[in-house]
Amino acid sequence: MQPSSATRHGDSSPALAYRRRSLRIDPDSPTRLLRCAQRGRCRDCGNHVEWYHRVRDRPVRLHPHELSAAEVPAEYRWHVSSGLAHPAGDGSAWCRLAHALVCPNGDAGTLLVPTLTRLRRALAVNSRRLADAGVFTPAAPQDRSARQSEDSCRPARPVVQLLYVRYLAARPVNEIQCVAQARQRDRCTHTVLAPDGPAGVWKLVPATTAQGQLALPAEVMALYDLSPLPYAEQRRWRTQRCPRHAASPTAADLALTDWEPFDSLIHHAHMHPRLPTHARRPRPGGDARKAARP
């Protein structure tokens, strides 16, 4: 009996061999990001969101589905072009929407548009289903208020020093996400700051762009210093990988690192003269003086 050929199935039908193609990023892409890796969940309501970069601004969370532009006011419309999100309509019959506008745990404000109100209610029902299924754990009101008070003192884009270079991060230190690919071919959800690993220290330093540059007169800024960490740890932060994926160099990157070289003249708005770990202490007798004041 003649053995079957390797190019045919058991029923002698031809087996077509497709050449494997790796997923690549187009060199002309303005964001150089794989869109399949930019999905996530809102930490306040648990619903799906999509992260998009903006021109010279922080990434924005958009609702994952398009809406009819005729049912969305012009000031709420977003559109995506070449992988970048723009806060305006593009003239088409469809538009995107910022998730913060319809987040069930956000401030509804003066949201009186029927379409957006229905969408907000549908997302609230889905949040309840996720909570009942154990997929999403809603934060308690006191935890949310504590986090908001903490975020008010924490820089949204901190200045980080590592490998003798100062960078401007795109997110708070404890929210910098790993860029490696997970087993499900999604972006790793772990943060670079390991819960049980070494961390940097906040300090006040002269407001300079890089080592050796003249400091701005009589101005200091808060900086998250990673210089005391070992070289391997600083390199892990620079490559923006969690400890697990730093130990497996074969895992591909699904996003570019968020580090931006810091320039005190360009990024002056992100310079904070107060440490985020410093708590303001009430002055003794302050309440008594305030009560005695006419």
N, C-alpha and C positions, 0 to 999 in steps of 0.2 A: 504494500500500500504506500503510495507516494505521500510524503509528509506535506501538510498544507504550507503554503507560502506565508511568510511573515507579513506580507502586504495584503492578506485576505482574511476574512472572517471564517468561522467554522462552516458556514453555508456557502463558501466559495465566493461570496460577494466581496468586491474590492473594498479595502480599508483605506480611506482617504487620510493621509497624514498631513495635518495642518502645521505649518511652521509656527512655533511659539514666538509671540511678540511681547516684549516687555513694555510696560506702561511708562511712557516718557513724558517729560515736560517740554513743551514747545519753547525753543530758545527766544522767540519773540513775545512770549507771554509776559505781560506787565507784572503779574503777581508771582509767576513761576510756582504755582500751587496746584496740587491735584484736587479737583473739586470733590472727589469721592471721599476725601479725608476731612472735610471741613464741616461735617454735621456734628451736632452735639445736643445736649439737653439744657434747658434753662434750669439753673440751680434754685430758682424760686417757685416754679410751677411744674417742672418736669417735662414740659412739652418739647418737641423737637425744634431746633433752630438751625440755621445755616450761617456760618461765619463768613463774612466778605471783607476784604480790605478796601480801604478808601484812599483817595489821593491825599497824601500828607496828613493823614488823620488815623485815629485808632480804628481797629476792625469793628464792624457793626454786626449785630445779630438780626437776621431777617427771617420773616415767616417763610417756611419752606415751600409754600404754594403761591401761585400768582392769583391776583384778584382783578376783577374788571375795573378798569380805570374810571369808568363812568360812575361807579359806586364809591369811590375813594376820593376825598377832597384833594386838591392839588398839592396842599402843603404836607400831606402825609405820604405822597407817592415816592417810591424808589424804583430805580431800574439798574440792571447789571449790564455792563458793556466790557467785553474783553476781560472778564473776571473781576472787575472793579465795580463797587456799588456807588451809585450817585443819588443824592437826595433830591430827585426831581423826576418828572415823567419823561419818557423818550418819544412821546407822540403816538405810541401804539395804543391798542385797545386794552392792554394788560399792564399791570404794574406790580411791584413788590411792596412789602409793608414791613416796617421795623417791628420786631417782636415786643419791644418794650411798650409799644402803644396798646397792645391787646393782651399783655400778660395778666392773668387773673389775679396775681398777687401784687400787681403794680397799682399805681394811682390812676383811677379812671379819669379823674379831672372832669373836663367838659366834653367827654366823648359821647356825642349824641347822634352819631351817624348810625343808622339802623344796621347796615352791613357789618360794621366794626363791632357794634354791640352784640350782634348774634355770634360773631366769631369769638369774641371774648367769652361769651357764655359757653360755647362749645368747647373751648380750651379749658374752662373751669371744670366742666363735666369730665373731660379726659384726665385732668389732674386728679380728680376724685377717684376715677377708675384705676389710675396708676398707683395711687396711695393704697387703695383697697387690695390691689394685687401684690403689694410689697415692692414694686419697682421703684417708687419714689417716696421719700420720706419728707413730708413738709416740715419746714422749720417753724419752731414755736415763735409767737409774736415777740417774746422777750429776746430770743436769740436773734431774730431779724433786726430788732432795734439796736441790740448790742453790736451787731455786725455793721449796721449803718453808722453808728457812732465811731466804730473803729475805722471804717472806710473814710470817714470825714477827716481823720488825722493821718491816714496812710496815703502816701503818694500814689496816684493812679499810674504814673509812669516814673518809677524810681531810677535814679542814677546808680549804676552798679560798676564797681571796679574789680576787674579780674585780669590776670596776666599783664599787669601794669598798664592796662588800658581802661579808660572809662567809657561805658556804654549807657545808652538810654533804653530801658526796657519798655516793651509794649504793654505790659500788664504788671500788677503788683507782684512782689517777689514770690509770695506763696501761691500765685496763680499761673506762673510761667509753665506752660505745658510741654511735655516731651514731644519731639517731632518725629519719632520713629514709628514704624508701622507695626501694629499689633497682629495677633494671629488671625483675627477676623478681617484683616486687610483694611482696618480703620486706623485712625490715628490713636496712638496710645493716650489714655486718659490720665495717666499719672503725672505728677508735677516734678519738676527738676529738684525742688527742695524736698529732700527725703525726711520723713517724720523722725527717723532714728539716726540720721546722718549728721555730719558736721554742717554748721551754718555759718554765715557771715555775721558781721556786727555792724550796727548803725553807728555812724560817727559824723561829727561836723568838721568839714574840711574847707579850706579856701576855695572859692569858686573859680576853678580853672578848667580848661578843656582837656589837657593832657599833662603828663609829667614834664616839667621844665618850662611850661608856659607861664607868663606873668599872671598873677591872680587879679581879679577885679578888686578895686579899692574898697576896703571895709565891708566885704560881703562874704558870707559863708553859706554852705549848703549842706543838706543831709545826703549822705552817701552810704550805700550798702557795700561794705568792704569785704571782698572774698580773698584778699591777698594773704591772710594768715593760713589759708587752707593749703593742703599739698597740691603739687602741680597737677596730679591726676584729677583731683576734684575740680580745680579751676578749669581744666580742659573739658571735663564733663559738662560744666556749666556753659562753657563757650560753645560746645556742640549742641547744647540744649537737649540733653538726654537724661532720662531717669536712671537710677543705679542699675536697674535690670537690663535696659537696652544698652547702657554703656559697657556692660560686660559681654554683650553679643554684637560685635561689629558687623555681622552679616545682615542685620535688620536694616532695611532701606529707610530712607527719610521720606516722609510724605508731605513735608512743609519746610520752608526755609526758616532759619533762626530769626528771632525777632530783635536781635541786637542791632542798635543804630549807634554809630560813633557819636559820642557826646560832644557838643559844641556849645559853650556857654553863651555865645552871641545868638545862635539860632534857637536853642532850647532854653532860653531864659525863663519862659513861663513854667517850666518843670523844675525849677530850682526852689527848694523849700528851706528856709533858714531855721527850721525847728525839727527836732528828732521825732519820728512817729511813735517811739516808745516812751516819750516824755509826757507824763500826765500833769496837767495843771492843778496845783494844789490851791484850795480856797484859802484866802488870807484869814488869819485868826481875827475873830470879831467882825468879819465882813457882814454877816447877816444882822448882827446887832446894830452896826453902823447904818446899814441900809434901812432897818426898821426905824431908827431914831431920826433918819433924814426926813425933813419935812416934804 
